[in-house]
């Protein structure tokens, strides 16, 4: 019992240190295409998601540069899935930036 309590305490200290550490950059890979509408069509046709919101964003690339883009969020209200597509308005490059499930409204 005492060993378990001590182990839990020391593990907890480790989590506290992690929680207050400097944030680490997260590098992710996105599926992108230069053909206009191809990524958006895939999200709508393959996953049945519909446009939910749009806006402008700024994202940082792995080299540290910043890129302005247009963001579209798609959802499937019955399956509770979502996808976020970012488009570069200059080149037309579309990237599936983020996708997931169990999306639901926030009630506060």
C-alpha distance (Angstrom), angle and dihedral (degrees) to the residues before:
residue distance angle dihedral
X1 . . .
X2 3.80 . .
X3 3.82 91.2 .
X4 3.80 90.5 52.4
X5 3.80 91.3 48.8
X6 3.81 92.2 48.3
X7 3.81 91.8 47.3
X8 3.80 90.7 49.8
X9 3.82 90.2 50.1
X10 3.80 94.2 50.8
X11 3.80 92.7 44.4
X12 3.78 87.7 50.8
X13 3.80 90.1 54.2
X14 3.78 88.5 54.1
X15 3.78 91.2 53.5
X16 3.80 91.4 48.9
X17 3.80 89.9 54.2
X18 3.78 91.0 48.9
X19 3.79 92.2 48.3
X20 3.80 92.4 55.5
X21 3.81 97.6 39.4
X22 3.79 121.0 111.9
X23 3.79 111.5 -82.8
X24 3.79 115.0 -97.1
X25 3.80 120.9 -135.9
X26 3.78 113.2 -112.3
X27 3.77 116.0 -143.0
X28 3.78 114.4 -158.5
X29 3.76 134.7 179.6
X30 3.78 118.9 -130.2
X31 3.75 130.7 -162.5
X32 3.81 104.9 -120.5
X33 3.79 136.1 177.7
X34 3.79 133.4 -174.3
X35 3.81 93.4 -151.1
X36 3.82 105.5 100.9
X37 3.78 113.1 -114.2
X38 3.81 96.4 5.8
X39 3.82 97.7 112.7
X40 3.80 92.4 40.6
X41 3.82 91.3 49.6
X42 3.80 90.3 49.6
X43 3.82 91.5 52.9
X44 3.79 91.6 48.6
X45 3.82 98.9 39.9
X46 3.81 101.9 36.6
X47 3.81 99.0 36.2
X48 3.81 100.6 25.3
X49 3.79 91.6 -130.1
X50 3.79 120.8 155.2
X51 3.82 130.0 -149.9
X52 3.78 111.2 -86.4
X53 3.80 107.3 167.1
X54 3.78 140.8 -6.1
X55 3.76 136.9 -165.1
X56 3.76 147.5 133.7
X57 3.78 125.1 -73.8
X58 3.77 142.8 174.9
X59 3.80 119.0 -139.7
X60 3.78 131.0 -175.4
X61 3.78 120.7 -129.5
X62 3.81 125.5 -143.7
X63 3.80 91.4 -96.7
X64 3.80 90.6 59.0
X65 3.79 97.2 -105.8
X66 3.78 123.2 131.5
X67 3.80 125.3 -127.6
X68 3.79 127.9 -167.2
X69 3.76 114.5 -138.6
X70 3.76 146.6 164.9
X71 3.78 116.5 -110.1
X72 3.79 127.6 -152.4
X73 3.79 123.6 -174.0
X74 3.78 118.8 -159.0
X75 3.80 126.2 -168.0
X76 3.78 138.5 -174.6
X77 3.82 103.0 -149.1
X78 3.80 95.2 -162.8
X79 3.80 98.4 45.6
X80 3.84 91.5 34.8
X81 3.82 93.2 -133.7
X82 3.78 126.7 140.7
X83 3.79 140.5 -171.2
X84 3.78 131.9 -167.4
X85 3.80 118.5 -152.8
X86 3.81 123.0 -168.9
X87 3.81 119.5 -159.6
X88 3.79 125.6 -164.2
X89 3.83 102.3 -136.2
X90 3.81 91.9 -154.7
X91 3.82 100.9 50.7
X92 3.82 99.9 20.3
X93 3.83 90.3 -126.8
X94 3.82 109.1 159.0
X95 3.79 121.4 -158.8
X96 3.78 130.6 -173.0
X97 3.77 93.6 -134.3
X98 3.79 101.6 176.2
X99 3.80 138.6 -0.4
X100 3.76 134.6 174.9
X101 3.75 148.7 137.3
X102 3.79 143.4 -114.6
X103 3.81 91.2 57.4
X104 3.78 114.4 166.0
X105 3.79 141.3 158.3
X106 3.77 119.2 -81.4
X107 3.77 115.3 -124.6
X108 3.80 116.9 -162.4
